[in-house]
Amino acid sequence: MTDLSSQQARRGGIPRGLSPTAPVIFSYGFRPFFLSAALWAVAAMFLWIASLGGVIEVASAYGTVHWHAHEMLFGYASAVLAGFLLTAVPNWTGRLPVSGWPLVFLFLVWVVGRLGFLLADTVGVMAAILADGAFLPLLLFICVREVVAGKKWKDLKVIGGLLALSTANILFHLDAAAGQHPSVGIKLALSAYVSMILVVGGRIIPSFTRNWINKTGRTDFPIAYNHFDTAAILCGVAALASWVVLGDGPVVAAAAGLAAVMHAARLGRWRGWTTTAEMLVTILHIAYLFVPLGFAAIAVAALGLFDETSAIHVLSVGTVATMMLAVMTRASRGHTGRVLTASRTTIASYGAIVLSALLRPSAAFFPEHLSTVYALAGLAWLISFGLFVLEYAPMLARVRRKPL
């Protein structure tokens, strides 16, 4: 790395985002955070399954169930979000990315949060909460600073999702520390992630789809962003807000039902069925399919006809995890100079996460086989993120390839 940087400096400068002193993996935000997110997704799920089987105890002082929910929403998922934002925001603003030793520091703050909860029984719950609570506000500060400095005011709505997520983490900790179920924190966190997917997904999915269709020589492009998309986003955010505030009831059911219909229509406008020859694009449409499915699940659960925890998993695994895996694979390939096509390993990881997303909510229909369904869903999750680590760790840890 040092020799390469020296050669590049002699040729007239270091490439944008590449630190001359820190390891390659800390040259860009997606590298350490995508890799560590996947590793933690595997480790945290393994620990959760082991705790369900009575093999070990994890964060018993905080509550093992609370720890599991927290590390899925604010552990691995916040790392994926950090990797995405630290890579996307510089593209939006035209400013240099956070890299090198400042990135190392931010990454270590995230690591300390994960270790704090694993050691909560030793260091104490409050120390664990303080260790975890620093990361999201720090990430929020960095992103706001960049957006404001770049004067990209329209991107503040994405940063608003990060603010909601930071608030959700605080509410989660307050309820968990009081021995209460952190329902509001969970719903607000999921709503933050889904809202960001509604906004950012509306940018990247039709754009990547159009590029793919254009490459094949066809002209049946997705419908361009218009007032319908704005209405769909506002309807979705309103439905999520009602879910967070009211919890259940006819108002939540009506709002979520309408959102399900509008986002199913929105997805149809993007013509995802034309992309099946390239799963790197198709998986984005599959992930977004879980948006209307998630809203439908919320609507049915709000009427007492479906288990709310299962509805939550439609969004958390189906929408959030699947979309995150889709973005991680595409961004990792694109930003390391690889060809933008899904390998067999990548396709297998997609299949596994979709299987997990279908299995976990189905537990509501098989109460007599809960442990089996949980185990199968967890195994599919482990396979999905394990395959990502197997294929993408070498890419993320090495110098970017030269363009072909």
Stockholm file with secondary structure:
# STOCKHOLM 1.0

chainA/1-404         MTDLSSQQARRGGIPRGLSPTAPVIFSYGFRPFFLSAALWAVAAMFLWIASLGGVIEVASAYGTVHWHAHEMLFGYASAVLAGFLLTAVPNWTGRLPVSGWPLVFLFLVWVVGRLGFLLADTVGVMAAILADGAFLPLLLFICVREVVAGKKWKDLKVIGGLLALSTANILFHLDAAAGQHPSVGIKLALSAYVSMILVVGGRIIPSFTRNWINKTGRTDFPIAYNHFDTAAILCGVAALASWVVLGDGPVVAAAAGLAAVMHAARLGRWRGWTTTAEMLVTILHIAYLFVPLGFAAIAVAALGLFDETSAIHVLSVGTVATMMLAVMTRASRGHTGRVLTASRTTIASYGAIVLSALLRPSAAFFPEHLSTVYALAGLAWLISFGLFVLEYAPMLARVRRKPL
#=GR chainA/1-404 SS CHHHHHHHHHTTCCCTTCCSSSCGGGSSTHHHHHHHHHHHHHHHHHHHHHHHTTSCCCSTTTCHHHHHHHIIIIIIHHHHHHHHHHHHHHHHHCCCCCCSHHHHHHHHHHHHHHHHHHTHHHHCHHHHHHHHHTHHHHHHHHHHHHHHHHTCGGGHHHHHHHHHHHHHHHHHHHHHHTTSCCHHHHHHHHHHHHHHHHHHHHHHHHHHHHHHHHHTTCCCCCCCCCHHHHHHHHHHHHHHHHHHHHCSSHHHHHHHHHHHHHHHHHHHTTTGGGGTTCHHHHHHHHHHHHHHHHHHHHHHHHTTSSCHHHHHHIIIIIIIIHHHHHHHHHHHHHHTTCCSSCCHHHHHHHHHHHHHHHHTGGGGGCGGGHHHHHHHHHHHHHHHHHHHHHHHHHHHHSCCCCCC
#=GC SS_cons         CHHHHHHHHHTTCCCTTCCSSSCGGGSSTHHHHHHHHHHHHHHHHHHHHHHHTTSCCCSTTTCHHHHHHHIIIIIIHHHHHHHHHHHHHHHHHCCCCCCSHHHHHHHHHHHHHHHHHHTHHHHCHHHHHHHHHTHHHHHHHHHHHHHHHHTCGGGHHHHHHHHHHHHHHHHHHHHHHTTSCCHHHHHHHHHHHHHHHHHHHHHHHHHHHHHHHHHTTCCCCCCCCCHHHHHHHHHHHHHHHHHHHHCSSHHHHHHHHHHHHHHHHHHHTTTGGGGTTCHHHHHHHHHHHHHHHHHHHHHHHHTTSSCHHHHHHIIIIIIIIHHHHHHHHHHHHHHTTCCSSCCHHHHHHHHHHHHHHHHTGGGGGCGGGHHHHHHHHHHHHHHHHHHHHHHHHHHHHSCCCCCC
//
